[in-house]
Amino acid sequence: MKANETRPARAASRDRPSIVGSLLLLVFLVAGLWAVVEALDVTLGRRQLIGKRFGIDGRVILGALALGGACLLGSFLLRVRAWRRTEPRDGGLGTPLRLLFEMLVLGSACYLAYLQPFRREIFDVALGLTMGVWGAALLTSLLMPDLPSLRALKALDLILFNLCLFAVLMECGLRLTACYSSSVILAQADLRSIEIIEKRKQRHWPGRLRFGFPLNSQGHYDTDFDRTGRVALIGDSFSFGPVPHHYHFSTVAERETGLEIYNYGYPGISPPEYLYLLRHEAIQLDPASVVVNIFVGNDIFGYRYDTDHRLLRLWFDRVNLLAYQVPKRLWRLQAENRALGNQQVGAVEGEQIRRRLRTVEEMTAEYPWLLDPSLEKQMFSEKRFLQIETRRATLICDPARVDYSVLIAVLRDMRRVAGGRPFAVHILPDEFQVDDELWNTLVERTGRPELVRDLPQQILAEKLAEEGIPFLDLLPIFRANCAAHHRGKQHCYHLRNTHFNARGNRVAGEAMAPFLARLAEP
C-alpha cells in the first residue's frame, strides 16, 4: 500500500518543473529585469543619444524594453503557476538556459556588428533588449507547449545552437592561443600594458639580431643598460626604426653630444606602454633625464588609458574580437602579399640577417639603400600605404577632433614618475606632413580640404606649454631637410614604410642632440 500511495506523489513531482531549475531561472530573470530597468533609466536620461545610435526613435526602444520586461515577468509567473499546479513542465532547466545561450550569442553578434565602438550605456540597452527577446521566446514556449515539438523548429533550434556554440568555442580557442603566442595577428587592443609589453618581449628576445645588431639583455634595440645612463629615450616602432643601430637617431645623438642615451621601446606600443616602460624599467636605472618620442601618426588617438569596463570591452568591442579580427588580418596580409609579388608583408629586412655586422662598410654592403634611398624596398603596397596615411590624416588633422586629454594624462603621469628629473617630449611628424605630393594625394582621396596639416603640432605645442613640459618639434626641421619626393636622395622616410630611413634618422638625431644637451645641463 505504501508503494502505491507514494507513486502518484512521485509522478506529480516529476510533472512539476524542477526547483533547482526554477531558482536558477529566477536568478536569470532578476538579472534580466535589472538590465531592463537600468537600460530604461539610461534611455530616459539620454534618449537622443540612444535613439541616434540605434537609428530608432527613443520611444520605440522604451516600448520594446517595457514589453521585454513584461515578457520576462510573465514567463516566470507562468512557471511558478505550473509548479504549484503540478502542470507538465516546459522542458526543465535545459529549455530556458538553451534559449538564454542562443539569445545572448545572437544579441552579442548584433551588438558587435552594428553598435560599435563599445559604450556602456548602449551596452545596457542592448542587454535589456536581448533579455526581453529571451523572455518573449520563453513565454511563447510556455503558452504554446506544443510549438517546440514541431520538426522545423527543432531543426532550426539545433542549427542555431550549434552555430552559437561554434562561434563561442572558436573565439575562446583563438584567445587561448593568443595567451601563448606573440603574433600580431592575435593582438587585442584592450590588453593591459604589462600584457602588451610581455608579448613584445616574446617577439624581441635578448640577443636576437636586428640589422646585424644584437638586442640587449632587456630586448631593446641598444647596447646593454647600466646605471651610468644619462638619458632614457622611450618610444614605439621609431625606437625600433628599420635602420642599423649605427644609423639610428639615438646613436646619432649620442655621437653628437657624448651623452649616454638608452633607447627603450617596442613596435606596436602606445603611450600607456611608454609609462609602463618608464615605471618598471627605465626609472630603475636612475636616469638623469627622461624623453618621450611622440609620433603624431598613432600616439594621439586610437588607444585607451582608463580601465573602466575593461573586461566588457575585451568581449564586446570589435577591435578585441579575434573571430572577426584574425580572418580580416589574414585576408589583408594575403592581399598585400599578392600586391607585393608574394613577398612577406611586414617583414623587416634587417631581421633576416643571421650574422653580426660590426663595421659601416659591412652595413652599407649588406644594405646599399643606406647610401642611396632610391634602392629602398617598400614595406606596404601603394594601396595599403595610402589607406594607412589617409586614416591618420583624417584622425589627427580634423579640426573637430581636438581631444588630446588621454595623451596629456599619460604624459602628466610620466612626468610624475620621473620625479624631479628633467622630462621632455620629441614630436615626430608623419610623412604626409613633410611630403607635399603625398599630402595633396590624401586631400584628394578624402575630399576634405578643411583638414589642417599642422594641427597636431599646433595643439601639442599649446598643451605641452600649458603643462610646462619642454618639447622639440621636428616638423619644421624635416620640412627644411626632407622635402623631396620619396625617390629623391633628400627624402627622410623609408619607401612606403612610414618610418625614418637612414637620412631621416640622421636629421632627427642631429636635431635632438642640442635639445638633449640643454636638457642635461645642471
C-alpha positions in Angstrom: 0.0 0.0 0.0 2.8 2.4 0.8 4.4 1.9 -2.5 1.1 2.6 -4.3 0.4 5.6 -2.2 3.8 7.2 -3.0 3.7 6.5 -6.7 1.2 9.3 -7.6 3.2 11.8 -5.4 6.4 10.8 -7.3 4.6 11.1 -10.7 3.3 14.6 -9.7 6.8 15.5 -8.6 8.2 14.6 -12.0 5.5 16.7 -13.6 6.5 19.8 -11.7 9.3 22.0 -13.0 12.4 21.3 -11.0 13.0 23.5 -8.0 16.7 24.0 -8.9 15.7 24.9 -12.5 13.1 27.4 -11.2 15.6 29.0 -8.8 18.2 29.4 -11.5 15.6 30.8 -13.8 14.6 33.3 -11.2 18.3 34.4 -10.9 18.4 35.0 -14.7 15.0 36.7 -14.7 16.1 39.1 -11.9 19.3 39.8 -13.8 17.3 40.4 -17.0 14.8 42.7 -15.3 17.7 44.6 -13.7 19.2 45.1 -17.1 15.9 46.3 -18.5 15.4 48.7 -15.6 18.9 50.1 -15.9 18.6 50.4 -19.6 15.3 52.2 -19.2 17.0 54.6 -16.8 19.8 55.2 -19.2 17.4 55.6 -22.1 15.2 58.1 -20.3 18.2 60.2 -19.4 19.9 60.0 -22.8 17.0 59.4 -25.2 18.6 61.4 -28.1 21.9 59.5 -27.8 20.3 56.1 -27.6 17.9 56.8 -30.5 20.7 58.1 -32.7 23.0 55.1 -32.1 20.2 52.6 -32.7 18.7 54.5 -35.6 15.3 54.2 -33.9 13.1 56.7 -32.1 13.8 56.6 -28.4 10.2 56.0 -27.6 10.2 52.8 -29.6 13.2 51.5 -27.7 11.4 52.4 -24.4 8.4 50.4 -25.5 10.5 47.4 -26.6 12.3 47.4 -23.2 9.0 47.6 -21.3 7.5 44.8 -23.4 10.6 42.7 -22.9 10.4 43.2 -19.1 6.7 42.2 -19.1 7.6 39.0 -21.0 10.3 38.1 -18.5 7.9 38.6 -15.6 5.1 36.8 -17.3 7.3 33.7 -18.1 8.4 33.5 -14.5 4.8 33.8 -13.2 3.6 31.0 -15.6 6.5 28.8 -14.4 5.6 29.4 -10.8 1.9 28.5 -11.6 3.0 25.3 -13.3 5.0 24.3 -10.3 2.1 25.0 -7.9 -0.5 23.2 -10.0 1.8 20.3 -11.0 1.2 21.1 -14.6 3.6 19.4 -17.2 6.9 21.1 -17.1 8.3 23.0 -20.1 11.5 21.1 -20.5 13.0 21.9 -17.1 16.2 23.7 -16.8 17.5 22.9 -20.3 15.0 24.9 -22.3 15.4 28.3 -20.6 19.2 28.0 -20.4 19.4 26.8 -24.0 17.3 29.8 -25.2 19.3 32.1 -23.0 22.6 30.9 -24.5 21.3 31.4 -28.1 19.8 34.8 -27.3 23.0 36.0 -25.6 25.2 34.9 -28.5 22.8 36.4 -31.1 22.5 39.6 -29.2 26.3 39.9 -28.8 26.7 39.3 -32.6 24.2 42.1 -33.3 26.0 44.4 -30.9 29.4 43.7 -32.3 28.1 44.2 -35.9 26.1 47.4 -35.5 26.7 49.2 -32.2 30.5 49.8 -32.1 32.6 51.0 -30.5 31.8 49.8 -27.0 29.8 52.3 -24.9 28.4 51.2 -21.6 25.1 52.9 -21.9 24.5 51.4 -25.3 25.5 48.0 -24.0 23.0 48.2 -21.2 20.2 49.0 -23.6 21.3 46.2 -25.9 21.4 43.7 -23.0 17.9 44.8 -21.9 16.6 44.2 -25.4 18.3 40.8 -25.6 16.8 39.7 -22.2 13.4 40.9 -23.4 13.6 38.8 -26.5 14.6 35.8 -24.4 11.6 36.4 -22.1 9.3 36.6 -25.2 10.7 33.4 -26.6 10.4 31.7 -23.2 6.8 33.0 -22.7 5.8 31.7 -26.1 7.1 28.2 -25.3 5.1 28.2 -22.1 1.9 29.4 -23.7 2.2 27.1 -26.7 3.9 24.0 -25.2 3.4 22.0 -28.5 5.3 24.6 -30.6 8.9 23.5 -29.7 8.0 19.9 -30.8 7.4 21.0 -34.4 10.1 19.3 -36.6 11.0 22.5 -38.4 11.5 24.5 -35.2 13.5 21.6 -33.6 15.8 21.6 -36.7 16.2 25.4 -36.6 16.9 25.3 -32.9 19.6 22.6 -33.4 21.3 24.5 -36.2 21.1 27.8 -34.2 22.5 26.2 -31.1 25.4 24.6 -32.9 26.3 27.8 -34.7 26.3 29.7 -31.5 28.4 27.0 -29.8 30.9 27.0 -32.7 31.2 30.8 -32.5 31.9 30.8 -28.8 34.3 27.9 -28.9 36.2 29.5 -31.9 36.6 32.8 -30.0 37.7 31.0 -26.8 40.1 28.9 -28.8 41.7 31.9 -30.5 42.0 33.7 -27.2 43.6 30.7 -25.6 46.1 30.5 -28.5 46.8 34.2 -28.1 47.8 33.7 -24.5 50.8 31.6 -25.7 51.6 33.5 -28.9 53.2 36.8 -29.6 51.9 37.1 -33.2 50.4 40.5 -34.0 47.6 38.5 -35.9 46.3 37.6 -32.4 46.7 41.0 -30.8 43.8 42.6 -28.8 43.6 46.4 -28.4 42.5 46.4 -24.7 45.1 44.3 -23.1 46.9 45.8 -20.1 50.2 47.4 -20.7 52.0 44.6 -18.9 50.5 42.0 -21.2 51.4 44.1 -24.3 55.0 44.5 -23.2 55.4 40.9 -22.3 54.1 39.9 -25.8 56.6 42.3 -27.4 59.4 40.7 -25.4 58.4 37.3 -26.7 59.0 38.6 -30.2 62.1 40.6 -29.5 64.2 38.4 -27.1 67.7 39.4 -25.9 70.5 38.6 -28.3 68.2 38.5 -31.4 70.0 40.1 -34.3 68.4 43.1 -35.9 70.3 44.6 -38.9 73.2 42.5 -37.7 73.0 44.1 -34.2 72.0 42.0 -31.1 69.2 43.3 -28.9 70.3 44.0 -25.4 69.6 41.9 -22.3 66.2 43.6 -21.9 65.2 43.1 -25.5 65.7 46.7 -26.6 67.4 47.9 -29.7 70.5 49.2 -28.0 73.6 48.2 -26.1 73.2 46.9 -22.5 71.9 49.3 -19.9 73.7 50.1 -16.6 73.5 52.8 -14.0 75.7 55.2 -16.0 72.8 56.2 -18.4 72.2 59.9 -18.7 69.0 59.9 -20.9 66.1 57.4 -21.0 64.6 57.7 -24.5 61.2 56.0 -24.8 59.2 55.3 -27.9 57.5 52.8 -30.2 58.5 51.4 -33.6 60.5 54.5 -34.2 62.8 53.2 -31.4 62.8 50.0 -33.4 63.3 52.0 -36.7 64.2 50.0 -39.8 67.9 51.0 -39.9 71.1 49.5 -38.4 71.8 50.6 -34.9 74.7 52.8 -36.0 72.3 54.9 -38.1 69.5 55.2 -35.5 68.7 58.7 -34.3 69.5 57.7 -30.6 73.0 56.6 -31.7 73.5 59.7 -33.9 72.5 61.9 -30.9 75.0 60.0 -28.7 77.8 60.7 -31.1 76.9 64.4 -31.3 76.5 65.0 -27.6 78.7 62.5 -25.9 75.7 61.6 -23.7 74.8 58.0 -22.9 71.3 57.6 -24.4 69.3 54.5 -23.6 66.8 53.6 -26.3 63.6 52.0 -24.8 60.8 50.9 -26.9 59.0 48.2 -28.9 57.0 48.3 -32.1 53.2 48.4 -31.7 53.0 50.1 -28.3 51.3 53.3 -27.3 51.8 56.0 -24.6 50.3 53.8 -21.8 53.1 51.3 -22.5 55.6 54.2 -22.5 54.5 54.9 -19.0 54.9 51.2 -18.1 58.4 51.1 -19.5 59.4 54.2 -17.6 57.9 52.9 -14.3 59.1 49.3 -14.5 62.4 49.5 -16.5 63.8 53.0 -17.2 63.4 54.6 -13.8 65.1 51.6 -12.1 68.4 52.7 -13.7 68.1 56.2 -12.2 68.4 58.2 -15.5 69.4 61.8 -15.3 66.5 62.8 -17.7 63.6 61.2 -19.5 62.5 62.0 -23.0 59.4 60.5 -24.8 59.1 60.2 -28.6 55.5 61.1 -29.6 54.7 60.1 -33.2 51.7 62.1 -34.2 50.5 59.4 -36.6 49.4 56.9 -33.9 50.3 58.3 -30.5 47.4 60.8 -30.2 44.3 58.7 -30.8 43.5 55.0 -31.0 44.2 53.7 -27.5 42.7 53.9 -24.0 44.3 54.8 -20.8 41.4 54.2 -18.4 40.5 50.8 -17.0 36.7 51.4 -16.9 34.7 48.4 -18.2 37.9 46.7 -19.5 36.5 43.2 -19.1 33.4 44.1 -21.1 35.5 45.8 -23.7 37.6 42.7 -24.2 34.5 40.8 -25.2 32.1 43.4 -26.6 34.4 45.8 -28.5 35.0 44.6 -32.1 38.7 45.6 -32.0 39.2 42.8 -29.4 37.1 40.1 -31.2 39.6 37.6 -32.6 37.0 35.7 -34.6 36.5 38.9 -36.6 40.0 40.4 -36.5 42.0 37.3 -37.4 40.3 36.5 -40.7 40.3 40.2 -41.6 44.1 40.4 -40.9 44.9 37.2 -42.7 42.9 38.4 -45.7 44.7 41.8 -45.7 48.1 40.1 -45.5 47.2 37.8 -48.4 46.1 40.8 -50.4 49.3 42.6 -49.5 51.4 39.6 -50.5 49.8 39.5 -53.9 50.2 43.2 -54.4 53.9 43.0 -53.5 54.6 39.9 -55.6 54.2 37.4 -52.7 56.9 39.0 -50.6 56.5 38.6 -46.8 54.3 41.5 -45.8 55.5 43.4 -42.7 58.9 41.7 -42.7 61.7 43.8 -41.5 64.6 43.3 -43.9 67.2 43.6 -41.1 65.7 40.7 -39.1 66.5 38.3 -41.9 70.3 38.7 -41.3 71.8 36.0 -39.1 75.3 37.3 -38.8 76.8 40.2 -36.8 77.6 43.4 -38.8 80.3 45.3 -36.9 81.5 48.0 -39.4 79.9 50.7 -41.5 81.4 49.0 -44.6 79.7 45.7 -43.8 76.3 47.5 -43.2 76.4 49.5 -46.4 77.5 46.4 -48.4 74.5 44.5 -47.0 72.1 47.4 -47.2 73.0 49.7 -50.1 69.9 51.8 -49.6 71.6 53.3 -46.6 73.6 55.4 -49.1 71.1 55.5 -51.9 67.4 55.9 -50.9 66.3 55.0 -54.4 67.3 51.4 -53.7 64.8 51.1 -50.7 62.3 48.2 -50.8 58.7 49.1 -50.0 57.1 47.6 -46.9 53.5 48.2 -47.9 51.8 48.2 -51.3 50.7 51.6 -52.7 47.1 50.9 -51.9 47.7 49.8 -48.3 50.1 52.7 -47.6 47.6 55.2 -48.8 44.9 53.6 -46.6 47.1 54.0 -43.6 48.1 57.6 -44.3 44.5 58.5 -45.2 43.2 57.2 -41.9 45.9 59.0 -39.9 45.3 62.3 -41.7 41.5 62.2 -41.1 42.0 61.4 -37.5 44.7 63.9 -36.5 44.1 66.7 -38.9 40.4 67.1 -38.4 39.7 70.4 -36.5 36.6 68.8 -35.0 38.7 66.2 -33.2 40.8 68.1 -30.7 40.5 65.9 -27.5 44.1 65.3 -26.5 43.2 64.6 -22.9 44.2 61.0 -22.9 47.7 61.7 -24.3 48.3 64.6 -21.9 47.1 62.5 -18.9 49.7 59.8 -19.8 52.5 62.4 -20.2 51.5 64.0 -16.9 51.8 60.7 -15.1 55.1 60.0 -16.8 56.5 63.3 -15.6 55.2 62.4 -12.1 57.0 59.0 -12.2 60.2 60.8 -13.5 60.2 62.7 -10.2 62.4 65.7 -10.2 64.3 64.6 -13.3 64.1 66.8 -16.4 61.2 65.4 -18.6 60.7 66.3 -22.2 58.9 65.3 -25.5 60.1 64.8 -29.1 57.3 65.4 -31.5 57.8 63.2 -34.6 56.0 64.2 -37.8 54.1 61.9 -40.1 55.3 61.6 -43.7 52.3 63.3 -45.2 53.2 66.4 -43.2 56.6 66.6 -44.9 55.9 65.3 -48.4 53.7 67.8 -50.3 52.8 65.3 -53.1 51.6 62.8 -50.5 49.5 65.4 -48.7 47.9 66.5 -51.9 47.0 62.9 -52.8 45.4 62.4 -49.4 43.3 65.6 -49.6 42.1 64.5 -53.0 41.3 61.0 -51.7 39.4 62.2 -48.7 37.7 65.2 -50.4 38.3 67.2 -47.3 40.2 70.4 -47.9 39.3 71.5 -44.4 41.9 69.2 -42.9 44.7 71.1 -41.2 48.1 69.6 -42.0 50.0 71.0 -39.0 47.1 70.7 -36.5 48.7 68.0 -34.2 51.9 70.1 -33.7 49.8 73.2 -33.0 47.7 71.6 -30.4 50.5 69.6 -28.8 52.7 72.8 -28.6 49.8 74.5 -26.8 49.1 71.6 -24.4 52.7 70.9 -23.5 53.3 74.6 -22.9 50.4 74.6 -20.5 51.8 71.6 -18.7 55.3 73.2 -18.6 56.8 70.2 -20.5 59.8 71.1 -22.8 59.4 69.7 -26.3 61.2 69.6 -29.6 59.0 69.8 -32.8 60.8 68.0 -35.6 58.3 69.1 -38.3 60.0 72.4 -39.4 63.4 70.7 -39.4 62.2 67.8 -41.6 60.5 70.2 -44.0 63.7 72.1 -44.4 65.8 69.0 -45.0 63.5 66.3 -46.4 61.0 67.9 -48.8 62.0 65.9 -51.8 59.8 63.1 -53.3 60.4 59.6 -51.8 62.7 58.5 -54.7 64.9 61.6 -54.2 68.1 61.5 -52.1 66.8 64.2 -49.8 63.8 62.1 -48.6 63.7 61.1 -44.9 61.2 58.3 -44.8 61.5 54.7 -46.0 59.7 53.9 -49.2 56.1 53.1 -48.3 57.0 52.3 -44.7 56.0 55.4 -42.6 59.3 55.3 -40.6 62.5 57.3 -40.9 65.1 56.0 -43.3 68.9 56.4 -42.7 68.8 60.1 -43.7 65.7 60.8 -41.6 67.3 59.2 -38.6 70.4 61.4 -39.1 68.3 64.6 -39.4 66.3 63.6 -36.3 69.4 62.7 -34.3 71.3 65.9 -35.2 68.3 68.0 -34.2 67.8 66.1 -31.0 71.4 66.4 -29.9 71.4 70.1 -28.8 68.0 69.7 -27.3 69.1 66.8 -25.2 72.3 68.5 -24.3 70.4 71.5 -22.9 68.1 69.2 -21.0 71.1 67.5 -19.4 72.6 70.8 -18.2 72.6 71.2 -14.4 
